[in-house]
Each structure stands twice: as structure tokens, then as C-alpha cells.
Amino acid sequence: MCPGIPFVISAPSGTGKTTVCKTLVSSDDKLMISVSHTTRKRRPNEQDGRDYHFVSEHEFRMLIEDRAFLEWAEYSANLYGTSCDAIDAPLSDGCDLVLEIEVQGAAQIKNRRQDARFIFLLPPSTEELERRLRGRGTDSLEVIERRLAMTQRELKAVRGFDYAVVNDDLATCVSSVKEIIEAERAGATNEVRSRYSIPKDC
């Protein structure tokens, strides 16, 4: 059995990567989503073990000491990490994985997993990104301002990715990412790498 492919999907906060990732997995039986650990507070619609493994900062730092994470990063005053256990078993079983990861964590994985493919989701504009962050009603004004301040630095990280897809419309964005995944599975990526290449102005 051939091992699965890890697809790392990153984006600035508010770009819609969680919705894109969940939609992808729900429509593809060969695709699973990796559940990360976080110290962030659980939101009302989230479930422990499904959306994240919600842990205390002490528990998270103990996992760091135990070298349990493939990658981890601090983002917006919270810790996020992907455990090695969360990806090794599914990949060994031939399952492709979606890793929804912050930009810092994606850079760590790039240095450690040569088999990973990297997809960056771009917002239609910074103005639209700000509208989405303010409109979802899950973060304080302080958190929103902090996330917006990080956006420009995060957008520069796209240069280290294999693909860039604009999330202007959910269905179109999901269709584009599916096209990339299918091409990677088939080993025929020239066309999609050209179509979803990194914008020159990034």
C-alpha cells in the first residue's frame, strides 16, 4: 500500500480555511483531517477531539517537552500544534490528510516532511478579510486588531508554498483545491502548478 499524502493548508485568520478544509473532507472519502492541539478556548460550536484537542498551556508544554509535536507555534497568544501520532498512522494506512495549520507551523513541516504539499488560501482583499473577522463575532476587538496586524507578514509566507488559491467563493475555492489534490494523487501536476502558481506581487 502506498502511503498517503499530507496536504498542508494555511491562510491568514479569517480567510476561511476551516470551512474549506471541512468541506473538502466531507466530500472525499479518501481524505481525512488532522486534529490539532490548542490552548485556545473552545468556541460554542466546537467539540473537543473533533475540531481540536483543547488542552491547558501546562499540558501543551508537557507535550512539547515530550517531543510529541511535528510542529507547533504560538499564534494570537494561543498555542497550536500537530502531534506526530495524529498523522503517522493515517498516512501509513494510505489515507491522505488535510493539515489545517498556521503559517509558522507550515514552515516547520516544510523542513521536516518532504512528502507534504503546501496550499495557501488567499483572501480576496485585506478589506474583505477585515470584514470577515469582524463579522464572525467570535473574537474580541483586541484579538481582531492583533490578527489584522499579522496579516501582511502571513501573506508574505505564500512564497514558500506550492500553490495559491483565492477564497472569494467557497464552492469555487473548494473545487480548485480538489483539482490540486487529484493532480497530486495522479502525479500530474504541471498544469495545476501553473494555474495556481504564487502571484508575482506577493
N, C-alpha and C positions, 0 to 999 in steps of 0.2 A: 504494500500500500504506500502510495506517495504521501509525504507529509503535507499538511495544509499550508496555506499562505496567510501570514499576518498582514492585514491592511490597516495601517495607522491613519486615522482621520483626525485632523486638527483644524482649529479655526479660532479666531478671536471670540471671546464670550459674547453671546447674543446673535451669532451668525446662524444658529440653528442646527449645530452638529448633532445634538442629542436626538432631535426629531428625525434627521436624515438617517442616522445610524439605526434607530429603532425601526424605521420604515424599511430600510434595506433588509434587515434580519427577518422581519415579519413576512417578507415576500420571497425569501430564498432559503430553502430547507438545508442547503449545504453551507450556510453561513451562520456563525454564532457571534454573540457579542461578549467581549471580555468584561467582567465586572470588577471595577477598580475599588480600592480602599480610599476613604476620605475622612478627614476630621470635620468637614463642613456639616452644619446642621441639616437634618433631613427636612425636606420640604413636604407640605401636606399630601401631595400626590405620589410621593416616593415610598418604595418599600426596601427595607434592608435585605441585601442579598440579591435583589433584582436590579435595582438602579445603581446602588453602590453597596459596599460593605462599610457601614458607618461605624467608626471607631473613635476612641478618645485620642488626644495627642500623645498621651503616655503609651497607649497600645501601638500607635503608629510608629513611634520612635523605637519601641522594642523590636518591631518588625525590621526597621532599618538596621538595627544592631545585629539582628539575626541574618542579615543579607537576604531577606525574603523577597525583595523587590527587584524586578527587571529595570524599572525606572521609578523615580519619584520626584516630586517637585513641590515647592510652595507657590501657591497662586492665590492672590487676593486674600492673604492672611490665613489660608487654609492649606492643609497638606493633602496631596493626591498621589496615589501610587498604583502600579500594576504588579501584582505578585507573579513570580515565576510559575507557581502552581496553576494560576489562572489560565495560562496559555500553553504550557508544555504538553499537558495531557490531551487537550482537544486537537492541537496540531499533530501530535503523534498518531492520533486516530484518523488523520486525513481530513479533518474539518478546517475550513477556512475561518479566520477570526477577524472581527472588526474590533480595533482598539481605539476607543474614543479618548484621546489623550491631549493634554495641554502641550503647547509648543515646546516648553522646556523638557518635558518628558520624551517628546518625539525625538529631540536631538540626542538624548541618551540612548534610545533604542537604535537610532541610526548607527551609532558607534558599536553596538553590541549584536545586532541581528542583521546579517547580510541578506536574509531571505525576506525582509519586510518591504512592503511597498507603501509609499507615503503620498497621501492625498490631502491637499489643503483646500478648505472651503472659504471662499472669499465673500464678504458682504457686497451687496450692490453698490454701496457707498458708505462712508463713515456716518453720514446723516441718517441713513436708514438703520444703521447699526445702533446708533443712539436711540432712535425711536423704538426699536425692538426692546432694548434693555429697559427703557423707562416704562414701556407698555406691559411687560410681563408681570410686573408687580411682585416680584419675589425678593428683591434686594433693596437695601436702604439707599438713600441718596448718596451717602458716603461711599458705599460699595460700588455703585454705578459710576461715580466720578473716578474712582480708582481703576475700574475696569476700562473705562474710556481712555484714561491716561496711558494704559499699557498697549492700546490697540496698535499704534504706529510701530512700536517695536515688534509686536507679534506679526504684523503684516510683512515686515522685512524677512521674517523667518521662512516665508514661502520659497525663497531661493534655494533652500535645502531640500525641497520636496520634489517628487517625481511628477505630480500632476497638480493643477489648479482648476477648481470648478467654482463658478459663481452661483451662490444660492439666492437667486432672485425669486424663483418659483419652486416650491417644494417638489412637485412632480417632475419637473424638468431636471432639477438637480439630482434627484434620486436616479432618474433614468441615465444621466451622464455617469454617475458613479458606478451603476450597474454595468454600463458599457466598458468601463475601465476594468472592473473585476473580471468580467467574462474574457476580455482580451488577455489579461494576465494569466488566467487559468489556461487559456489556449496557447499561450506563449507567442502571441502575435500582437505586439504592442506598438509597432511603428506608427500606425495611423492614429491611435488614441493618444500617444505621447505627443504627436504633432498637434492634434486638435485641442488637447488640454495642457499645452505647454505653459510654463511660467510666464506671465506678462512681462514685457521688457521694462515697463515703468515701475516694477516692484523692486 
